Amino acid sequence: MIRQSLLTCAVVSLLSACSTTSSPQNLEVKSAASVQAFKQYSAETFYDTVNVMGSSFSNDGKSILVSSDETGIFNLYQVDAKTGNKTQLTNNTDTTYPVGYFPNDDRVLFTKDAGGNELFHLYVREIDGSVKDLTPGPKTRATMFGFSGDKSHFYVLSNERDMRFMDLYKYDAKTYERSLLYKNESGLNIETVSPDERYFVLSKSNSNKDSDLFLVDNQAKGQKPVLLSNVEHDATFSANSFSKDGQTLYYQTNAHGEFAQIWQYDLTTQTHKPYLVADWDITHMYFSESGRYRVHFVNEDSMTKLVATDLNTQKTIQMPELPAGNLRSVNFSKDEQKISFYLTSDTSPHNLYVWQFGAQQATQLTSSLNKAIDEKHLVTSTIERFNSFDGLEVPGVMYKPKQASKTSPVPVVIFVHGGPGGQSVRGYRPEIQHLVNHGYAVYAINNRGSSGYGKTFFHLDDKKHGKDDLNDLIWGKKYLQSLDWVNKDKIGIMGGSYGGYLTAAALAFAPEEFEVGINIFGVTNWVRTLKSIPPWWESFRKALYDEMGDPATDEARHRAISPLFHAHNIVKPLMVVQGANDPRVLQVESDELVEAVKKNGTPVEYVLFPDEGHGFTKKKNRITASDAYLKFLQSHL
């Protein structure tokens, strides 16, 4: 979905807190049925975990490239695929994201930006440890686009020529000499390239409901791109990948129902047919290098379901017995004899595993949860639904504290995801577990406009922001007040990015509904934000304007729904959290809101991180933020 990549809260799973308490407390919690003992932990304890990302194998299959924040900042490590022993490869002061090993040696590709400014560069770490920036330039934004079919070259998207558009470059995998493969002057997005480079697939955003795919044949000089999105009604299309022989294109579309399906296009017969269909969105699909194995993921009611298939036998691969949780980030070794993957649950951060096909057990290579935390003391979420003001059923992810009971009702925080168009999903979220552990229920709502529940639900908030979606939050509060274990007078709201906007909107436009609000880098002045979006969003500009309104014609409405211009209404305590380098929600937005609310005599707290952007990636900052959330709630809720 286009909208998810625009204002989505990149930090939802990264924010957390730190209490000054250095050791767990033993508590006795009485419920209606029993007395249960559990421990309360500081945020520092919750964040004394090791977050790991990346799962690509080395050429020989003996190592896996990851990024770990065990030192406080994500850096690259090489993990032994048998023992789990790690060797640190980089020591950067900015968050470093792994791309992968080169196909035939142990050189490594990675990306990083500067202080969260989202100007990512692509780097290579040579075997001797030296590092080279492959995409230099003070305003360059670049991303890896994969290797050629014969692995002699790799592709990079870069906006160095024009900040608005991403051009496609071809790099020699040995010398790094490059050539411009596709000059993007039309603003179309390059989606995928066939293994032999004969075909490009481009996409065009027509609106936030409609996009097109085009096939370009490099051998047919002067021939116009072929339109692949062959439906007359509005629908979204995005390319997935080509088959190994380059004769079949797989693509994702919601053209044939409420949910995204995978279809295939035969380049020889020029025919389309369904390939994978589910009752929920199919979010990703990819193949192993030989094409024998296929992996796809289904977004089933806020949980990710993985399906791996052996295409030689057309049978689903039976995984070994594993702890309860969701599998993600599956990668195959070069010989396709083993896979790496992550397993996560509500009560455990994702851990890296390796499994040899046919083996009875998988090997767990990481142990991410702090050993000081007993997993039994954490809370497993449930999916709870309510009917909103117009009868629409709205889902959400509920975290009920162990302290909560009919005789001991607890305060609740409604947590609003980013977007518009994001989704709250199940899985380990330390900032939520920290609040729940300290007696605050959290209801992570999927209000109208959220992804994952069909395209009709997704578009219900178009140009109704701060109104219908805000009403969902208010009716969510009414639902919470109907639960006998909830303190009906102590319900607050918090969220990041678009969720931060709805938090500020709730306090400004429904000032008596919520007792407190925590706005985490949320938009508060749509007039400014929509005029100052980053230049590299140019290809999505129209879709964003279809969603939110064009600032050239809708400024009056933008002003009407912007909390900053109605800050005089805010009478309930507010916390604002901001990264100084945020290119999406500029610091000035938070500065102005804080000053405006102070004039009301309303309690307002401001936490500003000078070395973060739209999301907090450094562990010390995540701890500081989460500690601030808890202290603010303890003071005001």
N, C-alpha and C positions, 0 to 999 in steps of 0.2 A: 504494500500500500504506500502510495506516494507520501501521504500525510505523516506517516510515522517517522520519516526521516527528517522532518522539518523542525518542529519544536519539541520533539520527544525528549523527556527528561533522562539524559544519559546517566544520571547519578542515582536513580532510584535504588539500584542494588549496591551502591557504593557508600551512601551516606551512613554515618553511625555516630555513636556517642561515647563519651568517657566520663565515668563518675570518679570522684576523688577517692571513693572506697577502693582499697587495694586488695581486699580479700572477701570471699563470699560470706554471706550471712546465712545461718541456718534459721529457717522460719517454720512455724507450724501453721498450716492453712486448714481451716475447718470448712468442710462442705456439708451438704445436707446428708450425705451418706457416710462420710468417713473423715478422718483426720489425716492429712497428707503432709509429709515433710519435704521441703525442697529448698534449693539455695537461690539467693539473689546475687547477681554478678554485676560488677561495674562494667561500663562500656569499654574501658581499657581491656578488661578480661575478654569481652566479646570480640574485640578487634585484635587481640593477640592470637589471631589466626593467620594462616598463610593462604592468601588468595593466589590462585594459579590459573593461567589461561594459555591456550595453544596446545596442540597435540600432534604436530607433524613429525614423522619419522625421519631419521637420517638415512642416507643412501644405503648403508649396510643394515639398517633396521635395529641397530644396537642402542640408539639414543633417540630421545624425543626433545624437541625444542619447545620450551615454555617461557612464559614471563611470570615472575613471582614477586610479591611485595614483602618478602620476609625481612628485608632491611628497612621497610617503610615506604619504599618507592619501587614500582614495578621495573624490573630489569630482566635481561635474558639469562636463562640457565639451560644447561644441557643435562638431561636426566637419563641416567642409566636405565634402560628398559627392563632390566632384570632385577636390579637392587633398589632402584629409586634414588640412588646417590646423585646429588646435584653438583655441577660445576658452574660457577658464575662466569658469564661471558661478557657482560657489559656492566658499567658502573655509572649510569647516567643520572642526572639530577631531575630529569623529566620522565614521566611515565613512558615506558618503551613497550611497544606491542610486537609480538612475533609474527612474521610472515611465513617463514619456513626455510628449510635447507635447500641448497641447490640440488638438482636431481642426481648429479654424479659425483659430488664431493661434499665436504663439510663446511663450505662457506654458508653464511647465514644472511638472510634478508630480514630487515625489521623496519618499523616506522615509529616516529615520535614527532610531537609538535613542541612548541616552546611555551610552557606555563599555561597550557590549556587554550591557546589561541586558535586551534583547529587548522593551522597551516602545517599539515603533516608532510614530512619529507620521507623518501625511501632511502634506506642506508644498506650497505653491504658490510658485513664483518668478514674480513679475510681470514684464512686459516691461521695466519701468524698473529691474529688479534687486532690488526689495524682496521680502522673504520673509514669508509668513504661515503660521502653524501652524493647519491646518484641524481638528485633533483634539487640542486642548490638554487637559491634565490630568496630574497627577503619576503616576497609575497606569494611564493609558489606553494600550491597545494597539490599533492600527488598521491597516487595510490597504486599498488601492485595490481596487475590485471591478468597474471598467470603466465605460464610458459608455453612456448610453441609446441606443436605435436612432436617434433623430433628433439625437443629440449635444448636446441642450440641457441635459442633466443628467449627472451621474456618481454612482456608487454607492460607498459606503464602509462597510466592516465595522468596528465599534468595540465594545469591551467596557466603555465608560465607565459604563454603567448598572449592570452586574453583571460583575465581573472574570472570572466563569466563562464567560460567554456572549457571542457576537458578534451584535449587532443590525445591521440593514441600514438605512442612512440614504441619502436622496436629496438631493444638493446641486445647486443651480442653478449652471450652468457660468459664469454671468456675475457673480452677486452672492454666491455661496457660501451663500446662505440654504438651510436644510436642513429636512427633515421626516423623521420616523421612518417607514420603509416597512414594516419587519417587526420586531416585538418578539419576541425569541427567549427564550421562557420554558420551552421544553421541552428545551433542550440539543441540539437538532438543528443540524446544520451547513447553512448556506445554500450551495448548490453553484453555481447559475446562475439567471439571470433572462431571460425571453423578451424580444425586442426591444421589444415593446409593453407590457411590464410586466404582462401578464395572468397569466403563469404563473411560479411559483417552483418550483425543485426543491430539496428538502431531503434530507439523508442522516442516517442513524442508525447508529451503531456498536453492533452487538449483541455482538460478540466480536472477537477479533483475526483470526478467519477469516470473519466474516459481517457484512455491512452491508446496509442497505436504502435504496432511493430512494423519495421521495414527491413526487407532483406536486400542487401547490396552485393552484387556479383562483381568482384574486381576484374574478372576476365572479360566482362561484357562492357567494354568502354562506351560511354555515352548512354547506356541504358538507365532508365529511371529506376529508383528503388521500388521493389515490389511490396505492396501493402499486404501484410499477413493477417492483420486483425480484421477478419472477414465477417463482421456482424454490423448491422445497421443501428442497433441500440447502444447506449452508453455502456462501456465495460472497460476494465483495466487489463492490460497485457504487459507481461515482462518476460524476457527471454531467460531460459534456464541454462541450457548447454546444448552442444551438438553431440551426436553419437560419435563413436570412435572413427567411423569411416567418413564422417562429415556429411552424410546423406539425409540425416534426420535431425530436425531441430525440436527440442523440447521447450515448452513455454508454459507459463502460469497465467491463468485468466479466470475471472469471475463472470464471464460472458454467458455461462450456461446454467446459472443458478445463484444461490445466495453466497456460496463459498468458493474459494479459489481452488481450482483443479489444475492438474497437469495434462496438457494436450501435446500432440506431436504433429509435426508438419513434414511430409515426405517431399524432399526437394525434386525428386525425379518425377513423381506423379502429380505434384502440387496439390496434394490432398491433406486435409486435417482430420484427426480423429482423437477421441479421448484416450489418455494413457493411464492416469491415476485419478480416482475419484473417491471422496470421503464425505461424511456428513458434517465435517468441519473444514477449516482452511488447511490445505497442505502448504506448509510454509517454506520448506526446502526440499530439494532432491538433488542427489549427485551420484556419480558412478565411481567405482574403483578405476585405476589406470587402465586395466585391460578391458574394462567394460563388463566383467563377469558379475560384479556385485553392485547392487543399487541400495542406497539408503534414502529414506524419506521420513519427514517429520509431520505430525498432525497436531494442530493446536486444538486440543479437545478440552473445552470448558476450563481454560486457564491452566492447563497442564500440557506438557509436550510429550507426545507418544512417538517413539522411534520404531520404524519397521525396516529391517535389513533383509534383503532378498538375494538368494543365489539364482541368477538368471539362467544358469546352465540347467538347473533342476526346477526352476520356477517355484521353489519352496522358501518359506520364511526361515531365516537362520535362527536356530534356537540358542539363545544366549545362556551362559552358565548361571547358576544360582547366585544372585546378588542381593545386597540389602535393598529395602524398599526405596524407590526414588525414580527420578527421570534420567535417562541417558541423553547425552548431547555430544557435539563436537567429535564425531567418529572420523578417524583417519585410518587408512590402510598402509601397511608396510609395502615397500617396493615389490617384494615377492608375493604380496597378498596372502601371506600365511598367518598374519596376526593383525589385530586392530588395536588402536588406542581410543579411549573415550573418557568422558567425565560422567560421574554419577552424583546427583544432588538430591536433597530432600528439604522439607521445611526446617528440619532440626540439624542439618549437617551441610556445611559448605561443599562445593563440588570437589570431588577427589578424582585424581587421574588413575586410570586402570589400563592394563594391557592384557589382552586375551589371545592366546594361540588357538586357532580354529581346532575344534575337536577336544580341547582340554576341558577337564571337569570344572576347573576353577580359573578365575581371572586373578591377576596379580595387582594388588592395590599399591600404587607407587607413592602416593602422598597421603598424609593424615592432617587435614586442614583445620579441623576444629580444635580449639585450645584444649589441651588435656586437663586443664583445671575445671572445665565445664562438663557436667554430667548431662548427656543428651536427654535423659529422662526428665530433666528439669525444664526443657524447652517445650514449645507448644506446636502441635501439628494443626494446620489450618483446615477449615472446611469451606465449602462453597455455599453461600446463603443468598437467597433472592427475596425481593420485595416488589410490590406493585407501586409504581410512581403515580404522580398526580393525574396522569391521563390513562392509567391502567397498564402502561408498559411495564413488563417484567424486567427488572434491573438486577444483575448478579454482582457479587463481590466476594472477596476472600476474607474470611473472618478468622481472627486470632483471639481466642478467649483465654484470659489469664487463669492460671491455676488458683489464684486467690478468689476468683469470681464465684458467687453463689447467690441464691435468693435472699439469704440473710446477710450477705456481705457484697452488695452491688458495687461495681467498679466504674470509674470514668472511662469514656471511649473517645478515641480520635478517629475521625474519618480521614483516610489517606487517599489523596487524589493523584493518579498517575499523570505523566507528561503527555505531550501530544501537540495539538489535539489529535486523537487517534491512536494513542498508546494503549496499553493494556496492563492491568495488574495481574500477575501470574503467581502460581505457587512456587515455592522454593525458598532456600535459605536467604534471609535478609536480616543482617545483624542489627540494623537500626530499628527494625520492627521487633525482633526478639528481645532487644534491650528494653524497649518500652513495655512490652507485654510482661517480661520478667519482673518489672517493677510495678505491676498492677494496673497498667493501662490496656484496655482492649483496643485493638486496631481493626478497623473495617476498611480494607483496600477496595474501594468501589470501582466498578466498571460501568460508569454512567453512560448514557447514550452518546454516541460518537466514538466509543471505544472500538478497537479492532477485535477480531476473533469471534464475533457473534453475528456475522453476516453483513452484507453490504447495505441492507436497509437500515439496520441498527446503526451502522457506521456513519451514515449520512444524516441521521436524525437531528444532529446539532448544527448542520451547515447554516451559517449566518444567523444562528440562534444562541451564540455563545454568551455566557453570562445570564442566560434566561432559562431555557429548557434544561440545559445540563446543570445549572445551579439549582433548579427545582428538584432535579433528581437527588442532589445532595441533601436538600431540606427534607424530602420525603424519606431519604435514607435515615436521617436523624429520627423521623417519626417511627420508622421501623425499629430502630435501636431502642427507642423509648418503650416499645412494646415488650421488650425482653426483660424477664424478671430479675436477671442478674446484672442489669445495667443501671448505673446511677443516672436517672433521667435528667438531672439538672447539671450534669457535668459532661457535656459533649463538645469536643473541640474539632478543629479541622486543620489539616496540613497537606502540603504537596509541593512538588518541584516542577519547574518550568511551566507548562500549561496548568499543571496542578497547583503551582504557586499562584498563577493568575486566579484560578477559581477560589483559592483560599482568600486572597485579597478581595475578590468580588463578593464572596459570602459576607465578609465583614463590612463591606461598603454598601451593598445593596440589600442585605438582609441582616441588619446590624444587631438584632436581638436573638438571632437563631443559635449562634455558636458562641461558646464562652471564651474561646481563645482561637488564634490562628497562627500558623507557622508557614510563612511564605519563603520557599527556597528558590532563589533566582527566578521568580515568576514575572511574567509580563504585567506591567501596571499601566502602561501608556501605549495602546495599540497604534495610535497615530504615529508616534516616533518609531516603534518597532517595525511596522510594515514598510516604513520608508528607509529603514537602515538595515535591512536583511543583508547577510554576507553576499558578495558578488557571485560566489560559486553556487548560489541557489538559483541562478538565473533560469535554468531549464525547468525549475519547479515553481517559478514565480506565479504563473497563471493559475496553477492548481491551488497554490496558497491563497491567492486572491479569490478564487471561486469558493474556497472554504471560509475565509474570514471577511472578504469584501475588498474591493480595490480602493486604496487610500485616495486615489484621485477623485472618486465619486462617492465614497462611503465614509468620509471623514466624520461627519456628524454622528453616524452610528458608532464609529470607533471611539469617539469621545464619550458617547453615552455609556459604553460598556467598559470604559477604562477606569479602574479603581482610583487612579491618581487624581482624576478630576472630581472625585466624589469622596475624597479622603476625609472630608469634614464629618462624614457619617460614621466613621469608624470609632467606636466607643469601647470595644473589647480589646484586651491585651493582644499585641501583635509582636511576633518575632520575624525579622527579615534576615536571610542568609544569602550571601552573594560572593561570586568569584570576580576579582578585579579584571581578569582577562577575558571575560565572557564576550564572544562576538555576536551572540544571539540576543541575549537580554543584557543590555549595556548597564554598567554599574550606576550610571546617572539615574536610571529608573528607580533602583532601590534607594539611592541617596535621597531623591525627591520625595518618595513615599514616606520614608522615615521622618523627614523634616515636617511634612504635612501632618502626619499623625501626631507628632509631638505637640503641635500647636493646639490639638484638641485636649491636651492634658491626659491623653490615654497612655498607659504604660506601653512602651515600645523598646525592643532590644534589637541591636544590629550586630551581626557577625560578618565580617568582611575578610576574605582570604586573598592576599595580594598575589599568590602564586597558583591560582586555580582559574578555570574557565567555566564552561557550562557543565558542571559535574566535578566532584571532588575526588581526585585519584590518589592523593598522598594520604597514607594511613594516619599520620598525626592530625591532618585536617579533618578526616572523617571522624576521628575520635573526638576532636574539639567540637565539631558540629553536633554529634549525637549527644555528647554530654550537655551541650547547651539546650537541646530539645528537652531533655529530661528535667533539667533544672527549671526551665521556663514553665513546663507543665506542673511541676511540683509547686511552683510559686503561684500560679494563676488558675490551675484547674483542680 
